[in-house]
Every structure is written in C-alpha cells, then in structure tokens.
C-alpha cells in the first residue's frame, strides 16, 4: 500500500518528541513529534533562525502499509527527511502502526458524576489536548463552566451571553472555548484567565452548532436561520456564508484536512461543501426525519449522521452512498461521534441510553445504561478511552448533571442517585 503524504500544518495534541541532529543547507531539523490520533509526524525545524513546524499526515496508514515504501515516498516529498534519518522515521511509523493496531475493544464503566449547573445542561465537551484534563459544560443558565476532570473543581464560569448556551467546543490547541447561544451570537473565551476574547455577530437566529478547523484559525457556526458562517477565529471576520439548506441547521464541521465542510439540517439532509470557496458539492439523503447531528472520521473518508428517526447512518465521503445503518435506539439520536481511532461510533439518545458501535459493520457493541432521562450530548476524549455524556435528570428537580464519565479498564461502579456535591467514585 502506497500512502499519500500531504504536508499540512497541525501543531497540537498529544506528541512524543524524538530529537535528531540533522542540518541541511537552508533548514535545520530540530525534532520529530509523533502524533497518534490522527497518525502523523510533526517536524520542528529552524529556518533563518526562526523555529517552524510542519506535519506529515499519514491518514491512510494501516497495519498492512509497506513502511519502507512509505518512508521512500516521504523522503521524495520532504527534503528535511534525508537518507541518514531513514531508520529513525521507519521506527516512528512502526510505532504509529502498533498504536493503530490497539483497537478499542474495551468496555466502559461509570467513573464520576459531577453536578454542573442549577438550570438544564445543554452540552458537554472534553478538551482536545492529550491530557484531557478539562470539561466544558453549557447551560440554560446562560453560562459555560470549565471543570477539572480529576478533582471536579470549577476553574471558570464564563458569563456574557444574554440567552441559553446550546453549543460549545474547545479549539484544537485547547486554549479557547467557543460557545454558541440562543442570543444569536458566539463567543470565544480564554481558558487560562476566563476572559472573553471575541464575540461573533451576524446570524439572524439562534446559533445551535459550532466547531473549529484543524489549525484553529477558522470557526464555523450553524444557525436556525438556515445558514452556516465560517469565521476567522483571530479577527471575527466572515470568510464564507453557506446557503442551501431549507430548514434549521443542526450541525456543521470541517474534515481533518479542512478541504470539506459537512452540515446537517432539520430538512432531513446533510450537505458537503468545498471549504475553499463555500460551494455545495453534494447532498446526502436517506433519513426519514430531521438530522440532529453529523460528523467525519479522522481520515475524512467516512461520514456519520444521527436522526430523529431513531437511526444513524454511515456514508462514504467519496461515493456519497450509505454503507451502514445503525439500528437499536428507541428514540431520537441527538449526538454521534467517531472515536479518535475511527473504528467506533458513540451515539446518545432520548431513549436514555448511549451506545458504542462498530464503525465498519454497524454492530452495536455496548449499551451504556443507567440514565434516568434523555441523553443530549456525548463525546470521546482524545485517546478514545473516556466517554462523557450529559442528560436531564428529572429526579433532581431541575438540577442537571454531567452524568457519566466513563473510563476503562479498572472501574466497576454502581449507578447512584445524584447528590448536591460533585461525586467521584472508585471501585
């Protein structure tokens, strides 16, 4: 297998450093950084006295990839990888292969329960760095809170929206949290000092979806005004406005190499857009009711959709055809996401369960039970070994909880009733 090796910038997430002593005529390679998810090698190099970074994205890497042929291809495309570094690069790629071969066949167990907000919780997210030490929650109380995974401590409460916060996301570097609100605006917040960085205004209705691109320099918002806007995350300038759906937007996100944008809508369709010019390339159909969420896998080859018809579907991004249908939930599926390895899907539903699925076959591998009300948000962490889900618990009389934080492999816990204080459970 000959793997195409695009050279794209992506300077973040969980890396291991490997420092060669290499000099060339114009550039000096300072170190290799190994990125596991998605697989790739970062190059830190010095040019004209300035430290720079570039990446070799190995999105097609698999257990059967011919490593020698791949290294030869990399060397042809990248002058910093000289013959003297051949064996070192081979070892790095073999380590990536080993990591990719560690399929997540484990089972998830309840780990922690946190009290998050007084009013209903609307969304939850884990930070995107390898440490996965922070959780963000959004609420009907118009605030977003930043929490410690380990201690349950609240670091910051972000205040400034004039209506409910219904969507949120960390940027890839995990330095910012973005929030979208029913007040028609989105805001960017500094997670270190808790200060507001930027307000994005331009939609004429509620913002219900937002996401960053891979490098973090673009952010996209989807609205009940039927449009999606792509913004410059540094200046707040509008880059593109995507117009084509005939109902409210439910989801909007970039693929890994930022060439495509995927949008989902209450009009029962998803659309694929060219991210460079904002033009629609294809429309995905098949669901019998509103699409509530959608996502790419890390390679950008697979698309998953979740619907109010109680099913999820997996599409090929190349052919635009449905290749698997996920059936088993007994209610709306409000959230769907791939794990970082790309071999599992997580869904959350109004039937009070979350489910883990095989992304290739569509088989349900595990049902996460114990919730007492609808699950409206769920996500994997960067390594894929933690799942976070949020729900509305009617037994707490309008107190809403970050209800499940699930971790493999050592914690086997019982479902417990909510408590006024954060709960941290061990076996």
Kinemage of the C-alpha trace (Angstrom):
@kinemage 1
@onewidth
@group {chain A} dominant
@subgroup {mainchain}
@vectorlist {calphas} color= white
{ca unk a 1} P 0.000 0.000 0.000
{ca unk a 2} L 1.432 3.357 -1.063
{ca unk a 3} L 0.185 6.045 1.302
{ca unk a 4} L -0.285 9.591 0.056
{ca unk a 5} L 1.566 12.008 2.299
{ca unk a 6} L 0.172 15.557 2.292
{ca unk a 7} L 2.200 18.154 4.156
{ca unk a 8} L -0.280 20.091 6.283
{ca unk a 9} L 0.193 22.192 9.394
{ca unk a 10} L -1.263 20.931 12.641
{ca unk a 11} L 0.722 21.875 15.713
{ca unk a 12} L -1.177 20.452 18.668
{ca unk a 13} L -2.440 17.486 20.649
{ca unk a 14} L -0.530 14.543 22.132
{ca unk a 15} L 3.003 14.121 20.786
{ca unk a 16} L 6.158 12.259 21.686
{ca unk a 17} L 9.413 14.078 20.888
{ca unk a 18} L 12.365 12.497 19.069
{ca unk a 19} L 15.357 14.789 18.515
{ca unk a 20} L 17.702 14.144 15.574
{ca unk a 21} L 20.919 16.028 14.945
{ca unk a 22} L 20.323 16.990 11.328
{ca unk a 23} L 21.478 20.003 9.366
{ca unk a 24} L 20.782 20.956 5.769
{ca unk a 25} L 21.930 23.913 3.726
{ca unk a 26} L 18.892 26.060 4.471
{ca unk a 27} L 16.996 24.328 7.264
{ca unk a 28} L 17.927 22.502 10.431
{ca unk a 29} L 15.625 19.776 11.722
{ca unk a 30} L 15.354 20.135 15.494
{ca unk a 31} L 12.961 17.333 16.449
{ca unk a 32} L 10.307 14.844 15.406
{ca unk a 33} L 6.946 14.864 17.194
{ca unk a 34} L 4.873 11.721 16.959
{ca unk a 35} L 1.118 12.269 16.743
{ca unk a 36} L -1.061 9.224 17.351
{ca unk a 37} L -4.568 10.492 16.501
{ca unk a 38} L -4.843 11.037 13.624
{ca unk a 39} L -1.500 9.383 12.746
{ca unk a 40} L 1.263 11.703 11.632
{ca unk a 41} L 4.755 13.028 12.238
{ca unk a 42} L 5.411 16.656 13.127
{ca unk a 43} L 8.690 18.256 12.104
{ca unk a 44} L 10.163 21.067 14.169
{ca unk a 45} L 12.857 22.842 12.192
{ca unk a 46} L 14.860 26.035 12.207
{ca unk a 47} L 14.973 28.325 9.195
{ca unk a 48} L 16.823 31.649 9.209
{ca unk a 49} L 16.969 31.499 12.989
{ca unk a 50} L 13.193 31.023 13.336
{ca unk a 51} L 11.598 27.851 14.732
{ca unk a 52} L 8.871 26.497 12.451
{ca unk a 53} L 6.606 23.468 12.297
{ca unk a 54} L 5.102 21.327 9.569
{ca unk a 55} L 3.317 17.993 9.596
{ca unk a 56} L 3.311 14.799 7.570
{ca unk a 57} L -0.243 13.497 7.877
{ca unk a 58} L -0.471 9.714 7.485
{ca unk a 59} L -4.239 9.420 7.365
{ca unk a 60} L -4.152 6.240 5.259
{ca unk a 61} L -1.642 4.430 7.469
{ca unk a 62} L -2.695 0.916 8.427
{ca unk a 63} L -1.254 -2.344 9.738
{ca unk a 64} L -0.524 -3.576 6.200
{ca unk a 65} L 1.199 -0.397 4.974
{ca unk a 66} L 4.645 -1.027 3.433
{ca unk a 67} L 6.779 1.086 5.778
{ca unk a 68} L 9.891 1.123 3.568
{ca unk a 69} L 7.913 2.274 0.544
{ca unk a 70} L 6.139 4.894 2.640
{ca unk a 71} L 9.412 6.299 4.008
{ca unk a 72} L 10.783 6.459 0.471
{ca unk a 73} L 7.711 8.427 -0.597
{ca unk a 74} L 8.055 10.778 2.377
{ca unk a 75} L 11.714 11.427 1.527
{ca unk a 76} L 10.797 12.299 -2.039
{ca unk a 77} L 8.244 14.852 -0.838
{ca unk a 78} L 10.075 16.278 2.195
{ca unk a 79} L 13.721 17.494 1.951
{ca unk a 80} L 14.113 17.580 5.740
{ca unk a 81} L 13.883 13.764 5.828
{ca unk a 82} L 17.281 12.752 4.477
{ca unk a 83} L 18.745 9.275 3.987
{ca unk a 84} L 20.503 9.435 7.359
{ca unk a 85} L 17.120 9.590 9.079
{ca unk a 86} L 15.558 6.639 7.217
{ca unk a 87} L 15.724 4.091 10.025
{ca unk a 88} L 14.509 6.571 12.620
{ca unk a 89} L 11.463 7.502 10.544
{ca unk a 90} L 10.752 3.799 9.946
{ca unk a 91} L 10.705 3.193 13.695
{ca unk a 92} L 8.359 6.118 14.244
{ca unk a 93} L 5.930 4.852 11.625
{ca unk a 94} L 6.067 1.343 13.086
{ca unk a 95} L 5.138 2.813 16.461
{ca unk a 96} L 2.165 4.518 14.842
{ca unk a 97} L 1.141 1.201 13.281
{ca unk a 98} L 1.311 -0.515 16.664
{ca unk a 99} L -0.850 2.199 18.220
{ca unk a 100} L -3.421 1.952 15.445
{ca unk a 101} L -3.495 -1.818 15.937
{ca unk a 102} L -4.623 -1.397 19.535
{ca unk a 103} L -8.332 -1.443 18.740
{ca unk a 104} L -10.590 -0.191 21.484
{ca unk a 105} L -12.484 -3.377 22.269
{ca unk a 106} L -12.795 -2.483 25.915
{ca unk a 107} L -15.914 -1.910 27.964
{ca unk a 108} L -16.745 1.396 29.645
{ca unk a 109} L -17.678 1.749 33.328
{ca unk a 110} L -19.071 4.621 35.351
{ca unk a 111} L -16.245 6.684 36.819
{ca unk a 112} L -17.502 10.075 38.014
{ca unk a 113} L -20.642 12.104 38.476
{ca unk a 114} L -20.444 15.889 38.624
{ca unk a 115} L -23.040 18.473 39.462
{ca unk a 116} L -22.678 21.067 36.743
{ca unk a 117} L -25.391 23.763 36.667
{ca unk a 118} L -28.530 24.716 38.548
{ca unk a 119} L -30.563 25.020 35.332
{ca unk a 120} L -30.646 22.446 32.492
{ca unk a 121} L -27.361 21.312 30.982
{ca unk a 122} L -27.300 21.644 27.181
{ca unk a 123} L -23.874 20.465 26.042
{ca unk a 124} L -20.616 18.932 27.233
{ca unk a 125} L -17.118 18.696 25.737
{ca unk a 126} L -13.680 17.365 26.677
{ca unk a 127} L -10.605 19.393 25.836
{ca unk a 128} L -8.659 18.218 22.782
{ca unk a 129} L -5.131 18.014 24.148
{ca unk a 130} L -3.633 14.681 25.104
{ca unk a 131} L -4.033 15.396 28.814
{ca unk a 132} L -7.856 15.512 28.587
{ca unk a 133} L -7.934 17.211 31.968
{ca unk a 134} L -10.772 19.682 31.393
{ca unk a 135} L -14.500 19.527 30.700
{ca unk a 136} L -16.690 22.366 29.474
{ca unk a 137} L -20.441 22.463 30.107
{ca unk a 138} L -23.102 24.782 28.698
{ca unk a 139} L -26.450 25.523 30.305
{ca unk a 140} L -29.824 27.217 30.189
{ca unk a 141} L -28.459 29.462 32.932
{ca unk a 142} L -26.612 31.389 30.135
{ca unk a 143} L -23.183 30.324 31.382
{ca unk a 144} L -20.419 27.942 30.389
{ca unk a 145} L -18.330 26.305 33.100
{ca unk a 146} L -14.828 24.825 32.894
{ca unk a 147} L -14.135 21.817 35.160
{ca unk a 148} L -11.232 19.645 36.256
{ca unk a 149} L -11.651 16.010 35.244
{ca unk a 150} L -9.582 14.812 38.199
{ca unk a 151} L -11.000 16.865 41.067
{ca unk a 152} L -14.348 18.194 39.820
{ca unk a 153} L -13.196 21.719 40.644
{ca unk a 154} L -14.790 24.521 38.611
{ca unk a 155} L -11.975 26.620 37.108
{ca unk a 156} L -14.090 29.331 35.478
{ca unk a 157} L -17.677 30.385 34.857
{ca unk a 158} L -17.936 32.210 31.546
{ca unk a 159} L -20.658 34.871 31.677
{ca unk a 160} L -21.754 37.235 28.921
{ca unk a 161} L -24.443 35.593 26.811
{ca unk a 162} L -27.948 37.037 27.069
{ca unk a 163} L -29.708 33.702 26.493
{ca unk a 164} L -29.134 29.957 26.831
{ca unk a 165} L -25.838 28.428 25.681
{ca unk a 166} L -26.691 25.469 23.445
{ca unk a 167} L -23.351 24.506 21.836
{ca unk a 168} L -19.683 24.698 22.713
{ca unk a 169} L -16.265 23.468 21.599
{ca unk a 170} L -12.601 23.654 22.554
{ca unk a 171} L -10.209 24.817 19.864
{ca unk a 172} L -7.654 22.153 18.812
{ca unk a 173} L -4.926 23.703 20.949
{ca unk a 174} L -7.281 23.708 23.974
{ca unk a 175} L -6.511 27.353 24.686
{ca unk a 176} L -10.014 28.602 23.866
{ca unk a 177} L -13.610 27.542 24.439
{ca unk a 178} L -16.233 28.711 21.950
{ca unk a 179} L -19.892 28.984 22.957
{ca unk a 180} L -22.979 29.431 20.791
{ca unk a 181} L -26.182 30.869 22.183
{ca unk a 182} L -29.867 31.442 21.637
{ca unk a 183} L -28.957 35.160 21.682
{ca unk a 184} L -27.710 34.678 18.031
{ca unk a 185} L -24.041 35.207 18.949
{ca unk a 186} L -20.992 33.033 19.536
{ca unk a 187} L -18.200 33.923 21.936
{ca unk a 188} L -14.588 32.791 22.344
{ca unk a 189} L -13.148 32.508 25.866
{ca unk a 190} L -9.592 32.205 27.184
{ca unk a 191} L -9.453 29.086 29.364
{ca unk a 192} L -6.438 30.330 31.329
{ca unk a 193} L -7.864 33.594 32.647
{ca unk a 194} L -11.577 33.101 31.923
{ca unk a 195} L -11.811 36.309 29.890
{ca unk a 196} L -13.927 36.822 26.765
{ca unk a 197} L -11.723 37.049 23.666
{ca unk a 198} L -14.174 37.675 20.833
{ca unk a 199} L -17.886 37.909 20.007
{ca unk a 200} L -19.139 36.723 16.603
{ca unk a 201} L -22.282 38.513 15.374
{ca unk a 202} L -24.060 38.059 12.052
{ca unk a 203} L -26.720 35.373 12.385
{ca unk a 204} L -30.383 36.377 12.494
{ca unk a 205} L -31.467 33.421 14.663
{ca unk a 206} L -30.155 31.097 17.373
{ca unk a 207} L -26.704 29.508 16.974
{ca unk a 208} L -27.020 25.777 17.647
{ca unk a 209} L -23.748 24.354 16.290
{ca unk a 210} L -20.114 25.407 16.171
{ca unk a 211} L -16.708 23.851 15.507
{ca unk a 212} L -13.083 24.781 14.799
{ca unk a 213} L -10.964 23.625 11.887
{ca unk a 214} L -7.795 21.585 12.457
{ca unk a 215} L -5.394 24.503 12.831
{ca unk a 216} L -7.817 26.540 14.924
{ca unk a 217} L -7.728 29.638 12.685
{ca unk a 218} L -11.310 29.150 11.471
{ca unk a 219} L -14.534 28.595 13.407
{ca unk a 220} L -17.889 27.671 11.917
{ca unk a 221} L -21.356 28.392 13.300
{ca unk a 222} L -24.681 26.864 12.266
{ca unk a 223} L -27.962 28.622 12.971
{ca unk a 224} L -31.722 28.324 12.973
{ca unk a 225} L -31.603 30.985 10.216
{ca unk a 226} L -30.779 28.040 7.853
{ca unk a 227} L -27.215 29.270 7.211
{ca unk a 228} L -23.670 28.377 8.250
{ca unk a 229} L -20.974 31.037 8.612
{ca unk a 230} L -17.221 30.403 8.511
{ca unk a 231} L -15.276 32.986 10.561
{ca unk a 232} L -11.652 33.978 11.028
{ca unk a 233} L -11.075 32.893 14.649
{ca unk a 234} L -8.462 35.572 15.202
{ca unk a 235} L -10.339 38.608 13.933
{ca unk a 236} L -14.011 37.592 13.863
{ca unk a 237} L -14.210 38.381 10.133
{ca unk a 238} L -16.722 36.440 7.995
{ca unk a 239} L -14.995 34.181 5.455
{ca unk a 240} L -17.948 32.323 3.879
{ca unk a 241} L -21.707 32.091 4.341
{ca unk a 242} L -23.113 28.706 3.292
{ca unk a 243} L -26.679 28.920 1.963
{ca unk a 244} L -28.565 25.866 0.679
{ca unk a 245} L -30.491 24.105 3.451
{ca unk a 246} L -34.227 24.779 3.598
{ca unk a 247} L -34.583 24.322 7.369
{ca unk a 248} L -32.677 24.904 10.604
{ca unk a 249} L -29.027 23.809 10.821
{ca unk a 250} L -28.248 21.139 13.416
{ca unk a 251} L -24.511 20.517 12.862
{ca unk a 252} L -21.538 21.947 10.977
{ca unk a 253} L -17.894 20.838 10.966
{ca unk a 254} L -14.679 20.552 8.919
{ca unk a 255} L -12.914 17.357 7.896
{ca unk a 256} L -9.333 16.870 9.082
{ca unk a 257} L -7.510 18.431 6.116
{ca unk a 258} L -10.042 21.291 6.034
{ca unk a 259} L -10.959 20.667 2.394
{ca unk a 260} L -14.601 19.805 3.142
{ca unk a 261} L -17.397 21.095 5.343
{ca unk a 262} L -20.270 18.869 6.470
{ca unk a 263} L -23.601 20.365 7.523
{ca unk a 264} L -26.717 18.656 8.872
{ca unk a 265} L -30.203 20.104 8.896
{ca unk a 266} L -33.767 19.688 10.061
{ca unk a 267} L -34.599 19.337 6.338
{ca unk a 268} L -33.515 15.639 6.705
{ca unk a 269} L -30.343 16.097 4.619
{ca unk a 270} L -26.622 16.632 5.047
{ca unk a 271} L -24.611 18.717 2.603
{ca unk a 272} L -20.934 18.543 1.654
{ca unk a 273} L -19.278 21.876 0.818
{ca unk a 274} L -15.943 22.910 -0.665
{ca unk a 275} L -14.255 24.672 2.246
{ca unk a 276} L -12.117 26.859 -0.018
{ca unk a 277} L -14.967 28.555 -1.899
{ca unk a 278} L -18.105 27.717 0.106
{ca unk a 279} L -19.868 25.922 -2.771
{ca unk a 280} L -22.109 22.873 -2.213
{ca unk a 281} L -20.668 19.661 -3.691
{ca unk a 282} L -23.234 17.010 -2.710
{ca unk a 283} L -26.383 16.318 -0.696
{ca unk a 284} L -26.732 13.167 1.450
{ca unk a 285} L -30.254 11.787 1.787
{ca unk a 286} L -31.963 8.735 3.273
{ca unk a 287} L -33.157 9.706 6.742
{ca unk a 288} L -36.909 9.837 7.306
{ca unk a 289} L -36.789 12.621 9.882
{ca unk a 290} L -34.652 15.567 10.969
{ca unk a 291} L -30.875 15.133 11.121
{ca unk a 292} L -29.768 16.106 14.614
{ca unk a 293} L -26.004 15.588 14.325
{ca unk a 294} L -23.260 14.554 11.880
{ca unk a 295} L -19.506 14.001 11.887
{ca unk a 296} L -16.419 12.873 9.919
{ca unk a 297} L -13.931 10.209 10.949
{ca unk a 298} L -10.321 11.460 11.149
{ca unk a 299} L -9.454 10.359 7.611
{ca unk a 300} L -12.414 12.213 6.153
{ca unk a 301} L -13.437 9.053 4.303
{ca unk a 302} L -16.482 8.275 6.463
{ca unk a 303} L -19.435 10.435 7.464
{ca unk a 304} L -21.866 9.527 10.243
{ca unk a 305} L -25.321 11.025 10.693
{ca unk a 306} L -27.815 10.851 13.576
{ca unk a 307} L -31.515 11.436 13.161
{ca unk a 308} L -34.826 11.913 14.908
{ca unk a 309} L -35.964 8.792 13.018
{ca unk a 310} L -34.061 6.752 15.649
{ca unk a 311} L -31.297 5.577 13.307
{ca unk a 312} L -27.745 6.577 12.484
{ca unk a 313} L -26.107 6.075 9.123
{ca unk a 314} L -22.538 5.802 7.850
{ca unk a 315} L -21.790 7.261 4.412
{ca unk a 316} L -18.747 7.087 2.160
{ca unk a 317} L -17.469 10.632 1.620
{ca unk a 318} L -16.142 9.599 -1.798
{ca unk a 319} L -19.251 7.924 -3.214
{ca unk a 320} L -21.809 9.735 -1.015
{ca unk a 321} L -23.590 6.389 -0.558
{ca unk a 322} L -24.852 4.870 2.715
{ca unk a 323} L -22.709 1.880 3.683
{ca unk a 324} L -24.227 1.022 7.087
{ca unk a 325} L -27.369 1.726 9.066
{ca unk a 326} L -27.205 1.724 12.874
{ca unk a 327} L -30.447 0.495 14.408
{ca unk a 328} L -31.294 -0.223 18.048
{ca unk a 329} L -32.160 3.049 19.749
{ca unk a 330} L -35.819 3.507 20.642
{ca unk a 331} L -35.852 7.293 20.390
{ca unk a 332} L -34.245 10.275 18.665
{ca unk a 333} L -30.439 10.114 18.329
{ca unk a 334} L -29.251 13.568 19.313
{ca unk a 335} L -25.470 13.103 19.144
{ca unk a 336} L -22.942 10.995 17.237
{ca unk a 337} L -19.141 10.924 17.125
{ca unk a 338} L -16.252 8.713 15.988
{ca unk a 339} L -13.527 7.739 18.416
{ca unk a 340} L -10.029 9.030 17.516
{ca unk a 341} L -9.045 5.638 16.069
{ca unk a 342} L -12.028 5.793 13.714
{ca unk a 343} L -13.239 2.254 14.443
{ca unk a 344} L -16.003 3.085 16.939
{ca unk a 345} L -19.040 5.337 16.968
{ca unk a 346} L -20.765 6.779 20.034
{ca unk a 347} L -24.432 7.771 19.993
{ca unk a 348} L -26.672 9.397 22.602
{ca unk a 349} L -30.444 9.125 22.511
{ca unk a 350} L -33.731 10.229 24.024
{ca unk a 351} L -34.261 6.548 24.979
{ca unk a 352} L -31.959 7.276 27.985
{ca unk a 353} L -29.029 5.207 26.629
{ca unk a 354} L -25.749 5.808 24.876
{ca unk a 355} L -24.333 3.139 22.581
{ca unk a 356} L -20.936 2.115 21.230
{ca unk a 357} L -20.966 0.789 17.628
{ca unk a 358} L -18.514 -0.875 15.256
{ca unk a 359} L -17.914 1.770 12.589
{ca unk a 360} L -17.308 -0.788 9.852
{ca unk a 361} L -20.194 -3.198 10.406
{ca unk a 362} L -22.738 -1.027 12.221
{ca unk a 363} L -22.997 -3.625 15.001
{ca unk a 364} L -23.887 -2.369 18.488
{ca unk a 365} L -21.054 -3.359 20.854
{ca unk a 366} L -22.230 -1.882 24.144
{ca unk a 367} L -25.252 -0.120 25.621
{ca unk a 368} L -24.429 2.444 28.328
{ca unk a 369} L -27.436 2.268 30.645
{ca unk a 370} L -28.341 3.890 33.919
{ca unk a 371} L -29.511 7.319 32.821
{ca unk a 372} L -32.930 8.384 34.052
{ca unk a 373} L -33.687 10.858 31.289
{ca unk a 374} L -32.783 11.827 27.712
{ca unk a 375} L -29.111 11.960 26.708
{ca unk a 376} L -28.499 15.075 24.658
{ca unk a 377} L -24.691 15.205 24.431
{ca unk a 378} L -21.798 12.751 24.395
{ca unk a 379} L -18.173 12.659 23.272
{ca unk a 380} L -14.938 10.658 23.297
{ca unk a 381} L -11.748 12.109 24.703
{ca unk a 382} L -8.563 12.431 22.609
{ca unk a 383} L -7.340 8.902 23.349
{ca unk a 384} L -10.742 7.259 22.994
{ca unk a 385} L -10.651 5.646 26.446
{ca unk a 386} L -13.038 8.092 28.122
{ca unk a 387} L -16.623 8.884 27.179
{ca unk a 388} L -18.576 11.797 28.596
{ca unk a 389} L -22.370 12.060 28.362
{ca unk a 390} L -24.832 14.648 29.599
{ca unk a 391} L -28.521 14.288 30.383
{ca unk a 392} L -31.528 15.853 32.055
{ca unk a 393} L -32.299 14.035 35.289
{ca unk a 394} L -35.954 14.540 36.237
{ca unk a 395} L -35.308 13.089 39.717
{ca unk a 396} L -33.178 16.087 40.671
{ca unk a 397} L -35.935 18.676 40.299
{ca unk a 398} L -34.363 20.858 37.610
{ca unk a 399} L -30.795 20.074 38.691
{ca unk a 400} L -28.826 18.858 35.709
{ca unk a 401} L -25.745 16.720 35.817
{ca unk a 402} L -22.697 15.831 33.833
{ca unk a 403} L -23.935 12.356 34.420
{ca unk a 404} L -21.413 9.834 33.085
{ca unk a 405} L -17.665 9.978 32.809
{ca unk a 406} L -16.643 6.504 31.747
{ca unk a 407} L -13.168 5.051 31.801
{ca unk a 408} L -11.586 1.690 31.004
{ca unk a 409} L -10.470 -0.656 32.457
{ca unk a 410} L -10.379 -0.772 36.262
{ca unk a 411} L -13.541 0.901 37.484
{ca unk a 412} L -16.658 -1.167 38.076
{ca unk a 413} L -19.245 1.012 39.731
{ca unk a 414} L -22.898 1.105 40.642
{ca unk a 415} L -25.395 3.685 39.492
{ca unk a 416} L -26.047 6.104 42.347
{ca unk a 417} L -28.561 8.824 42.983
{ca unk a 418} L -27.400 12.401 42.291
{ca unk a 419} L -26.012 14.326 45.240
{ca unk a 420} L -25.771 18.099 45.831
{ca unk a 421} L -21.967 17.905 45.670
{ca unk a 422} L -19.687 16.552 42.930
{ca unk a 423} L -19.333 12.788 43.210
{ca unk a 424} L -16.118 10.876 42.493
{ca unk a 425} L -16.405 7.134 42.524
{ca unk a 426} L -13.869 4.355 42.716
{ca unk a 427} L -14.171 0.602 42.965
